[in-house]
Amino acid sequence: MEKKKNNLKEIFQDLDDILKKLEVSDLDIDKMVELYEQGMALTKICKSKIEDAEQRIEVINNNKDLDKDSVI
Protein backbone atom coordinates (compact mmCIF):
# COMPACT_ATOMS: atom_id res chain seq x y z
CA MET A 1 0.00 0.00 0.00
CA GLU A 2 1.25 3.48 -0.85
CA LYS A 3 2.39 5.75 1.96
CA LYS A 4 -0.28 8.27 2.93
CA LYS A 5 0.56 11.70 1.56
CA ASN A 6 0.60 14.64 3.95
CA ASN A 7 1.80 17.36 1.62
CA LEU A 8 -0.81 19.00 -0.61
CA LYS A 9 1.81 19.74 -3.22
CA GLU A 10 2.63 16.02 -3.50
CA ILE A 11 -1.04 15.11 -3.63
CA PHE A 12 -1.69 17.64 -6.41
CA GLN A 13 1.29 16.24 -8.32
CA ASP A 14 -0.11 12.72 -7.96
CA LEU A 15 -3.51 13.93 -9.17
CA ASP A 16 -1.86 15.57 -12.16
CA ASP A 17 0.00 12.34 -12.94
CA ILE A 18 -3.25 10.37 -12.74
CA LEU A 19 -4.98 12.84 -15.04
CA LYS A 20 -2.20 12.54 -17.60
CA LYS A 21 -2.45 8.74 -17.50
CA LEU A 22 -6.23 8.89 -17.93
CA GLU A 23 -5.81 11.07 -21.00
CA VAL A 24 -3.88 8.26 -22.69
CA SER A 25 -6.31 6.39 -24.90
CA ASP A 26 -4.60 2.98 -24.79
CA LEU A 27 -5.47 2.14 -21.18
CA ASP A 28 -7.87 -0.69 -20.54
CA ILE A 29 -11.07 0.00 -18.64
CA ASP A 30 -9.89 -1.72 -15.45
CA LYS A 31 -6.78 0.48 -15.27
CA MET A 32 -8.87 3.57 -15.96
CA VAL A 33 -11.26 2.72 -13.13
CA GLU A 34 -8.32 2.02 -10.81
CA LEU A 35 -6.76 5.40 -11.60
CA TYR A 36 -10.11 7.14 -11.19
CA GLU A 37 -10.54 5.51 -7.79
CA GLN A 38 -7.06 6.64 -6.72
CA GLY A 39 -7.80 10.16 -7.89
CA MET A 40 -11.04 10.30 -5.96
CA ALA A 41 -9.28 9.10 -2.79
CA LEU A 42 -6.62 11.79 -3.20
CA THR A 43 -9.32 14.40 -3.83
CA LYS A 44 -11.01 13.39 -0.58
CA ILE A 45 -7.72 13.84 1.29
CA CYS A 46 -7.26 17.29 -0.29
CA LYS A 47 -10.75 18.36 0.67
CA SER A 48 -10.21 17.24 4.25
CA LYS A 49 -6.88 19.06 4.52
CA ILE A 50 -8.33 22.25 3.08
CA GLU A 51 -11.31 22.11 5.46
CA ASP A 52 -8.93 21.57 8.41
CA ALA A 53 -6.85 24.57 7.34
CA GLU A 54 -9.96 26.72 7.00
CA GLN A 55 -11.05 25.75 10.53
CA ARG A 56 -7.62 26.55 11.94
CA ILE A 57 -7.62 29.94 10.22
CA GLU A 58 -11.08 30.66 11.59
CA VAL A 59 -9.90 29.83 15.12
CA ILE A 60 -6.85 32.06 14.68
CA ASN A 61 -8.98 34.92 13.39
CA ASN A 62 -11.47 34.51 16.25
CA ASN A 63 -8.65 34.58 18.80
CA LYS A 64 -7.18 37.66 17.12
CA ASP A 65 -10.55 39.41 17.44
CA LEU A 66 -10.68 38.51 21.14
CA ASP A 67 -7.21 40.00 21.68
CA LYS A 68 -8.31 43.26 20.07
CA ASP A 69 -11.30 43.47 22.40
CA SER A 70 -9.19 42.88 25.51
CA VAL A 71 -6.70 45.62 24.56
CA ILE A 72 -9.32 48.33 24.17
MITORVEX-67616 format. One record per residue: residue in one letter; y, x, z of N, C-alpha, C, O in turn. Coordinates in nm, 3 decimals, decimal comma. Last residue first. Layout:
<recs>
REC   res       n.y       n.x       n.z      ca.y      ca.x      ca.z       c.y       c.x       c.z       o.y       o.x       o.z
REC     a         Y         X         Z         Y         X         Z         Y         X         Z         Y         X         Z
...
</recs>
This chain:
<recs>
REC   res       n.y       n.x       n.z      ca.y      ca.x      ca.z       c.y       c.x       c.z       o.y       o.x       o.z
REC     i     4,705    -0,859     2,416     4,833    -0,932     2,417     4,863    -0,989     2,550     4,967    -1,053     2,567
REC     v     4,451    -0,765     2,453     4,562    -0,670     2,456     4,694    -0,742     2,472     4,786    -0,689     2,535
REC     s     4,281    -0,976     2,418     4,288    -0,919     2,551     4,406    -0,821     2,564     4,454    -0,797     2,675
REC     d     4,303    -1,031     2,145     4,347    -1,130     2,240     4,366    -1,070     2,381     4,457    -1,109     2,454
REC     k     4,186    -0,803     2,034     4,326    -0,831     2,007     4,381    -0,928     2,110     4,494    -0,912     2,156
REC     d     3,921    -0,834     2,119     4,000    -0,721     2,168     4,148    -0,744     2,146     4,228    -0,708     2,232
REC     l     3,847    -1,056     1,970     3,851    -1,068     2,114     3,935    -0,955     2,173     4,011    -0,977     2,268
REC     d     3,846    -0,947     1,711     3,941    -1,055     1,744     3,955    -1,070     1,895     4,066    -1,095     1,944
REC     k     3,634    -0,772     1,741     3,766    -0,718     1,712     3,873    -0,821     1,747     3,976    -0,788     1,804
REC     n     3,424    -0,952     1,767     3,458    -0,865     1,880     3,596    -0,805     1,862     3,669    -0,788     1,960
REC     n     3,426    -1,060     1,509     3,451    -1,147     1,625     3,489    -1,065     1,747     3,578    -1,104     1,823
REC     n     3,362    -0,833     1,358     3,492    -0,898     1,339     3,525    -0,989     1,456     3,641    -0,995     1,499
REC     i     3,101    -0,786     1,453     3,206    -0,685     1,468     3,344    -0,748     1,457     3,432    -0,721     1,538
REC     v     2,977    -1,023     1,369     2,983    -0,990     1,512     3,094    -0,888     1,538     3,171    -0,901     1,633
REC     e     3,004    -0,993     1,091     3,066    -1,108     1,159     3,080    -1,081     1,309     3,182    -1,114     1,368
REC     i     2,850    -0,768     1,051     2,994    -0,762     1,022     3,066    -0,877     1,092     3,176    -0,859     1,144
REC     r     2,599    -0,872     1,116     2,655    -0,762     1,194     2,805    -0,752     1,174     2,879    -0,729     1,270
REC     q     2,572    -1,063     0,912     2,575    -1,105     1,053     2,635    -0,997     1,141     2,714    -1,027     1,231
REC     e     2,566    -0,897     0,687     2,672    -0,996     0,700     2,686    -1,043     0,845     2,797    -1,060     0,895
REC     a     2,329    -0,756     0,738     2,457    -0,685     0,734     2,574    -0,781     0,751     2,669    -0,751     0,822
REC     d     2,143    -0,967     0,714     2,157    -0,893     0,841     2,291    -0,821     0,847     2,359    -0,824     0,950
REC     e     2,180    -1,031     0,443     2,211    -1,131     0,546     2,229    -1,065     0,682     2,318    -1,102     0,757
REC     i     2,086    -0,792     0,330     2,225    -0,833     0,308     2,267    -0,936     0,412     2,378    -0,929     0,465
REC     k     1,819    -0,797     0,410     1,906    -0,688     0,452     2,053    -0,725     0,436     2,134    -0,691     0,522
REC     s     1,730    -1,032     0,280     1,724    -1,021     0,425     1,818    -0,913     0,476     1,889    -0,933     0,574
REC     k     1,765    -0,959     0,012     1,836    -1,075     0,067     1,841    -1,068     0,219     1,944    -1,094     0,280
REC     c     1,585    -0,743    -0,006     1,729    -0,726    -0,029     1,809    -0,839     0,035     1,908    -0,815     0,104
REC     i     1,342    -0,877     0,036     1,384    -0,772     0,129     1,535    -0,750     0,117     1,605    -0,739     0,218
REC     k     1,340    -1,039    -0,191     1,339    -1,101    -0,058     1,386    -1,001     0,048     1,461    -1,036     0,139
REC     t     1,321    -0,847    -0,389     1,440    -0,932    -0,383     1,452    -0,998    -0,246     1,562    -1,010    -0,192
REC     l     1,065    -0,751    -0,342     1,179    -0,662    -0,320     1,309    -0,742    -0,309     1,396    -0,708    -0,229
REC     a     0,922    -0,980    -0,416     0,910    -0,928    -0,279     1,028    -0,836    -0,247     1,084    -0,842    -0,137
REC     m     0,991    -0,996    -0,686     1,030    -1,104    -0,596     1,022    -1,059    -0,449     1,107    -1,097    -0,368
REC     g     0,872    -0,760    -0,782     1,016    -0,780    -0,789     1,065    -0,888    -0,695     1,169    -0,872    -0,631
REC     q     0,601    -0,819    -0,742     0,664    -0,706    -0,672     0,816    -0,720    -0,670     0,879    -0,696    -0,568
REC     e     0,576    -1,034    -0,921     0,551    -1,054    -0,779     0,615    -0,942    -0,696     0,675    -0,968    -0,592
REC     y     0,625    -0,903    -1,161     0,714    -1,011    -1,119     0,700    -1,034    -0,968     0,799    -1,051    -0,897
REC     l     0,405    -0,732    -1,169     0,540    -0,676    -1,160     0,641    -0,781    -1,113     0,730    -0,751    -1,034
REC     e     0,202    -0,928    -1,192     0,202    -0,832    -1,081     0,342    -0,773    -1,061     0,390    -0,764    -0,948
REC     v     0,269    -1,044    -1,435     0,272    -1,126    -1,313     0,277    -1,036    -1,190     0,350    -1,065    -1,094
REC     m     0,225    -0,824    -1,604     0,357    -0,887    -1,596     0,372    -0,970    -1,468     0,476    -0,966    -1,402
REC     k    -0,046    -0,782    -1,570     0,048    -0,678    -1,527     0,188    -0,735    -1,514     0,262    -0,698    -1,423
REC     d    -0,141    -1,021    -1,684    -0,172    -0,989    -1,545    -0,075    -0,884    -1,490    -0,029    -0,896    -1,377
REC     i    -0,055    -1,004    -1,952     0,000    -1,107    -1,864    -0,026    -1,077    -1,717     0,059    -1,106    -1,633
REC     d     0,012    -0,665    -2,059    -0,069    -0,787    -2,054    -0,014    -0,880    -1,946     0,064    -0,839    -1,860
REC     l     0,284    -0,526    -2,244     0,214    -0,547    -2,118     0,127    -0,672    -2,126     0,163    -0,771    -2,190
REC     d     0,442    -0,484    -2,468     0,298    -0,460    -2,479     0,221    -0,472    -2,348     0,105    -0,431    -2,340
REC     s     0,716    -0,517    -2,441     0,639    -0,631    -2,490     0,488    -0,607    -2,492     0,412    -0,702    -2,515
REC     v     0,920    -0,444    -2,172     0,826    -0,388    -2,269     0,731    -0,498    -2,312     0,672    -0,565    -2,228
REC     e     1,047    -0,568    -1,968     1,107    -0,581    -2,100     1,018    -0,524    -2,210     1,039    -0,552    -2,328
REC     l     0,910    -0,486    -1,746     0,889    -0,623    -1,793     0,946    -0,645    -1,932     0,900    -0,732    -2,006
REC     k     1,016    -0,231    -1,714     0,874    -0,245    -1,750     0,847    -0,385    -1,806     0,770    -0,401    -1,901
REC     k     1,277    -0,296    -1,637     1,254    -0,220    -1,760     1,110    -0,233    -1,807     1,084    -0,244    -1,927
REC     l     1,222    -0,425    -1,394     1,284    -0,498    -1,504     1,261    -0,427    -1,637     1,229    -0,491    -1,738
REC     i     1,123    -0,210    -1,245     1,037    -0,325    -1,274     1,092    -0,403    -1,394     1,017    -0,441    -1,483
REC     d     1,355    -0,053    -1,228     1,234     0,000    -1,294     1,139    -0,113    -1,334     1,082    -0,112    -1,443
REC     d     1,517    -0,224    -1,081     1,557    -0,186    -1,216     1,437    -0,133    -1,295     1,420    -0,164    -1,413
REC     l     1,375    -0,226    -0,842     1,393    -0,351    -0,917     1,432    -0,322    -1,062     1,385    -0,388    -1,154
REC     d     1,406     0,043    -0,769     1,272    -0,011    -0,796     1,280    -0,140    -0,876     1,201    -0,162    -0,969
REC     q     1,682     0,044    -0,729     1,624     0,129    -0,832     1,484     0,080    -0,870     1,449     0,075    -0,988
REC     f     1,701    -0,132    -0,514     1,764    -0,169    -0,641     1,709    -0,085    -0,755     1,690    -0,135    -0,866
REC     i     1,566     0,026    -0,326     1,511    -0,104    -0,363     1,570    -0,148    -0,497     1,497    -0,197    -0,584
REC     e     1,740     0,242    -0,302     1,602     0,263    -0,350     1,541     0,133    -0,399     1,472     0,130    -0,501
REC     k     1,963     0,108    -0,197     1,974     0,181    -0,322     1,836     0,204    -0,384     1,818     0,188    -0,504
REC     l     1,871     0,013     0,047     1,900    -0,081    -0,061     1,910    -0,011    -0,196     1,869    -0,067    -0,298
REC     n     1,609     0,147     0,225     1,736     0,180     0,162     1,760     0,085     0,044     1,678     0,078    -0,048
REC     n     1,357     0,097     0,303     1,464     0,060     0,395     1,601     0,076     0,334     1,699     0,023     0,386
REC     k     1,040    -0,004     0,185     1,170     0,056     0,156     1,273     0,006     0,256     1,276    -0,112     0,290
REC     k     0,719     0,071     0,295     0,827    -0,028     0,293     0,960     0,044     0,278     0,989     0,140     0,348
REC     k     0,491     0,232     0,077     0,575     0,239     0,196     0,689     0,139     0,184     0,749     0,124     0,077
REC     e     0,225     0,047    -0,073     0,348     0,125    -0,085     0,427     0,119     0,044     0,431     0,017     0,112
REC     m    -0,120     0,085     0,000     0,000     0,000     0,000     0,125     0,089     0,000     0,129     0,192     0,066
</recs>
